[in-house]
Amino acid sequence: MKTDIKVFFLWRHLNKLRWLIMSLVFFMLVFLPFVHVYQTYVASFSYDLLTQSEKQLFDIMEAVTSPFVTDPASQLDAIKGNTWSGNFFGYKISDPLAVAGQMAASISVYWPFFLSGLIPIILTIIFGRFFCGWICPANFLYELNTALSLWLQKMGIRAGKRHFDRRLKYLVLALGLGVSAMTGSVLVSMIYPPAIVGREIYFSIALGGFGAGLVFFVLTLLFDLLVSRRGFCRYVCPGGALYSLLGHFRLFRIKRIVENCNDCAKCNAVCEFGLDPLRDDFGQECNNCAACIAICPTDALTFNLSIKDKENQGPGHLGKKYQQQNSQLPEDKNATT
């Protein structure tokens, strides 16, 4: 019993860990462009020629990085890039959609780049659509957008709740890769929020401006806010489609413990992707964010190793429906007798 309590305690706090990881990823996307600018200043040996604001940036970055590196021009290259493709201490790692887009655009396989996407692919096969819920910098902003939506609803402004066919995003993925193949350019990245967020943050910090991607991303926020809750991730995102396909038979998935369930439906209400944990319907769309586990008042949700979800187990044993059904069983038996 003590072991079970300890395990549930850990699961319930995974959502906090997830927010910490997403915050760190977003911080990294903001910090790395400043590192790049600082390295440019160092390499140019032009401190005296910098403007006052540039000198302030130089001094701050020097104070932050000097305890860790002695040669910032080269040693700070240990971490470069963003969530689309990056270099981490010599290991190149890429988003599987970046790999698929490159393969489609070149109509060939560049094996070094393909291997850079291998670890994310393997992790997705094990953990499912985890990138969407645990790493994606756009998801960080989308979930804040959901909080804004709830705040607007309290003010009497109704948020969009329209539903569309989830298969639409698979069509978007196919069309994006098809257009990339026809044009020879990885155009799918133009409508992929994680790639857009990384680019726009870099443009704003390193180049002092924004690209057209910012307009597109703001439109996705408005779509989620006014038309359909998390609509872009659910119905349009090509990366979400690819991760869902790769994670269809994921090994690590959430399971409902029907004996502990009281049918409160809080798990359904909190699910950003509109899934149905109350009826054991997680499917390949689930990103294992653990929000449903964190909000469950009876510890009725946990993680499980399995290649498929359980079939609908019926009403929770602590709920009124199940208890009413079972209280009627003796009367039914007496009537039959």
C-alpha positions in Angstrom: 0.0 0.0 0.0 2.8 2.5 0.9 4.5 1.8 -2.5 1.2 2.5 -4.3 0.8 5.8 -2.5 4.3 6.8 -3.3 3.9 6.0 -7.0 0.6 7.9 -7.2 2.3 10.8 -5.4 5.0 10.9 -8.1 2.5 10.6 -11.0 0.4 13.5 -9.7 3.4 15.8 -9.8 4.5 14.9 -13.3 2.4 17.8 -14.7 4.5 20.2 -12.6 7.7 18.6 -14.0 6.3 18.9 -17.5 5.7 22.7 -17.0 9.2 23.1 -15.7 10.7 21.3 -18.8 8.6 23.4 -21.2 9.7 26.5 -19.4 13.4 25.5 -19.6 13.0 24.7 -23.3 11.4 28.1 -23.9 14.1 29.8 -21.9 16.7 28.0 -24.0 15.1 29.3 -27.2 15.4 32.9 -25.8 18.9 32.5 -24.3 20.6 31.0 -27.3 20.1 33.9 -29.7 21.7 36.2 -27.0 24.6 33.8 -26.9 25.0 34.0 -30.7 25.0 37.8 -30.6 27.5 37.8 -27.7 29.8 35.4 -29.6 29.7 37.8 -32.6 30.8 40.7 -30.4 33.6 38.6 -28.9 34.8 37.3 -32.3 34.9 40.8 -33.8 37.1 42.3 -31.0 35.0 45.5 -31.2 33.8 46.2 -27.7 34.8 49.9 -28.0 32.7 50.3 -31.2 29.6 48.8 -29.6 26.6 51.0 -28.7 25.7 51.5 -25.1 22.9 48.9 -25.2 25.2 46.4 -27.0 27.9 47.0 -24.4 25.3 46.3 -21.7 24.4 43.0 -23.4 28.0 42.1 -23.7 28.7 42.7 -20.0 25.6 40.7 -18.9 26.4 37.8 -21.1 30.1 37.8 -20.0 29.0 37.8 -16.4 26.6 34.9 -17.0 28.9 32.7 -19.1 32.4 33.4 -17.7 32.1 31.0 -14.7 31.5 28.2 -17.2 33.7 29.0 -20.3 37.0 30.6 -20.9 36.7 30.8 -24.7 33.1 31.9 -25.4 33.6 32.2 -29.2 34.0 28.4 -29.4 33.0 26.8 -26.2 29.5 28.3 -26.2 28.9 26.4 -29.5 28.2 23.3 -27.3 24.5 24.0 -27.6 23.1 25.5 -30.7 19.9 25.5 -32.7 16.3 25.1 -31.6 13.6 22.4 -31.4 13.6 22.0 -35.2 17.2 21.0 -35.3 20.1 21.5 -32.9 23.5 20.5 -31.7 23.8 19.3 -28.1 27.4 18.8 -26.9 28.4 17.3 -30.3 25.2 15.3 -30.9 23.0 16.6 -33.7 19.3 16.1 -33.0 16.4 17.0 -35.2 12.6 16.9 -35.2 11.3 13.9 -37.1 9.2 16.3 -39.2 12.4 18.1 -40.2 13.8 14.7 -41.3 10.7 13.8 -43.2 10.6 17.3 -44.8 14.2 17.0 -46.0 13.7 13.6 -47.4 10.6 14.7 -49.3 12.3 17.9 -50.6 15.4 16.0 -51.8 13.6 12.8 -52.7 16.5 11.0 -51.1 17.8 10.0 -47.7 20.7 11.9 -46.2 21.7 9.4 -43.6 23.5 11.7 -41.1 20.4 13.9 -40.9 18.1 10.9 -40.7 20.1 9.6 -37.8 19.8 13.0 -36.0 16.0 12.3 -35.8 16.4 8.7 -34.6 16.3 9.3 -30.8 13.1 11.4 -31.0 11.5 8.7 -33.2 12.5 6.0 -30.7 11.2 8.1 -27.8 7.9 8.7 -29.6 7.4 5.0 -30.2 7.9 4.4 -26.5 6.1 7.5 -25.0 3.8 8.6 -27.8 3.2 12.2 -28.7 5.3 13.3 -25.8 7.1 16.1 -27.8 3.8 17.9 -28.2 3.1 17.9 -24.4 6.5 18.1 -22.8 8.9 19.9 -25.1 7.1 21.9 -27.9 7.6 25.6 -27.3 4.4 26.4 -29.1 2.5 24.1 -26.7 3.8 26.2 -23.9 2.2 29.3 -25.4 -1.0 27.4 -26.4 -1.6 26.3 -22.9 -1.1 29.8 -21.7 -3.7 30.7 -24.4 -6.1 28.2 -22.8 -5.7 30.0 -19.5 -6.5 33.3 -21.2 -9.6 31.6 -22.7 -10.8 30.5 -19.3 -10.3 34.1 -18.0 -12.3 35.5 -20.9 -15.1 33.0 -20.2 -15.3 34.3 -16.6 -15.8 37.8 -18.1 -18.6 36.5 -20.2 -16.7 36.2 -23.5 -17.4 32.8 -25.0 -14.4 30.8 -26.4 -14.6 28.7 -29.5 -15.7 25.1 -29.1 -16.1 23.9 -32.6 -15.0 20.3 -33.5 -13.5 19.1 -36.7 -12.3 15.8 -38.0 -9.0 14.8 -36.4 -7.9 13.2 -39.6 -7.6 16.6 -41.2 -4.0 17.0 -39.8 -2.9 13.8 -41.6 -4.1 15.4 -44.9 -2.1 18.5 -44.0 1.0 16.4 -43.3 0.6 14.6 -46.6 0.0 17.8 -48.6 2.9 19.5 -46.8 5.4 16.7 -47.7 3.9 16.5 -51.2 4.4 20.2 -51.8 7.9 20.0 -50.4 8.7 17.2 -52.8 7.4 19.2 -55.8 9.2 22.4 -54.9 12.4 21.0 -53.5 12.0 23.1 -50.3 11.0 22.1 -46.8 7.9 24.2 -47.0 6.2 22.1 -44.3 8.2 24.1 -41.7 6.3 27.3 -42.6 3.2 26.0 -40.9 4.8 24.1 -38.1 4.5 26.1 -34.8 7.6 24.8 -33.0 9.8 25.7 -36.0 8.0 29.1 -36.3 8.4 30.0 -32.6 12.1 29.1 -32.7 12.7 31.2 -35.9 10.7 34.2 -34.7 12.5 34.3 -31.3 15.8 34.2 -33.1 14.8 36.9 -35.6 13.6 39.2 -32.9 16.7 38.9 -30.7 19.6 38.4 -33.1 18.2 40.4 -36.1 16.0 42.9 -34.4 12.8 42.1 -36.2 10.1 39.5 -37.0 9.2 37.4 -40.0 5.9 36.5 -41.6 5.8 33.4 -39.4 4.8 35.5 -36.4 1.5 36.6 -38.2 0.7 32.9 -38.9 1.4 31.9 -35.3 -0.8 34.7 -33.9 -3.6 33.4 -36.2 -3.2 29.9 -34.8 -3.6 31.4 -31.3 -6.8 33.3 -32.4 -8.1 30.1 -34.0 -7.6 28.2 -30.7 -9.1 31.1 -28.8 -12.2 31.9 -30.9 -12.9 28.9 -33.0 -11.7 25.6 -31.5 -9.9 24.9 -28.2 -6.4 23.6 -29.1 -7.8 23.4 -32.7 -4.5 23.8 -34.5 -2.8 21.0 -32.5 -5.8 18.7 -32.8 -6.8 19.3 -36.4 -4.0 21.0 -38.4 -0.5 20.6 -37.1 1.6 18.4 -39.4 4.1 17.6 -36.7 1.3 16.5 -34.4 0.1 14.2 -37.1 3.5 12.6 -37.6 4.0 12.2 -33.8 0.6 10.6 -33.5 1.3 8.1 -36.2 4.7 7.2 -34.7 3.2 6.9 -31.3 0.2 4.8 -32.3 1.5 1.7 -30.5 3.4 3.5 -27.8 4.4 1.4 -24.8 3.9 4.0 -22.1 0.3 5.2 -21.7 -2.2 6.4 -19.2 -4.7 3.9 -17.8 -7.9 4.4 -15.7 -8.2 2.3 -12.5 -11.9 1.7 -12.7 -12.1 0.6 -9.0 -10.9 4.1 -7.9 -12.9 6.1 -10.4 -15.9 8.2 -9.2 -17.0 9.4 -12.6 -16.4 13.1 -11.7 -15.2 13.7 -15.4 -12.5 16.2 -14.3 -10.1 14.3 -16.4 -12.2 15.0 -19.5 -12.6 18.6 -18.7 -8.9 19.3 -18.2 -7.7 17.4 -21.3 -6.3 19.9 -23.8 -6.8 17.5 -26.7 -10.5 16.7 -26.0 -9.9 13.0 -25.3 -12.1 10.8 -23.2 -10.2 9.4 -20.2 -13.4 8.7 -18.4 -14.3 6.1 -21.0 -10.7 4.8 -21.4 -10.5 6.5 -24.8 -7.0 8.0 -25.0 -5.9 6.8 -28.5 -2.9 7.9 -30.4 -3.6 11.6 -29.9 -2.7 11.4 -26.2 0.6 13.2 -25.4 1.0 11.8 -21.9 0.9 15.2 -20.4 -0.4 13.8 -17.1 -2.8 16.7 -16.5 -5.7 14.3 -16.1 -3.6 12.3 -13.5 -2.8 15.5 -11.6 -6.5 16.6 -11.3 -8.0 13.2 -10.5 -9.3 13.4 -6.9 -9.3 9.6 -6.3 -6.0 8.5 -7.9 -7.9 6.7 -10.6 -5.4 7.4 -13.4 -1.9 6.1 -13.6 0.7 5.0 -16.2 0.8 1.6 -17.7 3.0 -0.4 -20.1 0.8 -1.6 -22.9 0.6 -1.3 -26.7 -3.1 -0.4 -26.7 -5.6 1.2 -24.4 -8.1 -0.8 -22.4 -11.6 -1.2 -23.8 -14.3 0.9 -22.0 -14.4 -0.5 -18.5 -17.8 1.0 -17.8 -18.7 3.4 -14.9 -16.3 4.0 -12.1 -16.9 1.8 -9.0 -17.0 4.8 -6.7 -19.6 6.6 -8.9 -23.3 6.7 -8.4 -24.2 4.9 -11.6 -22.1 1.8 -10.7 -23.3 1.7 -7.2 -27.0 2.0 -8.3 -26.5 -0.8 -10.7 -25.0 -3.1 -8.1 -27.6 -2.2 -5.4 -30.3 -3.4 -7.8 -28.7 -6.8 -8.5 -30.0 -8.6 -5.4 -33.6 -7.4 -6.1 -33.3 -8.6 -9.7 -32.1 -12.0 -8.6 -35.0 -12.4 -6.1 -37.5 -11.4 -8.8 -36.1 -14.0 -11.1 -36.3 -16.6 -8.4 
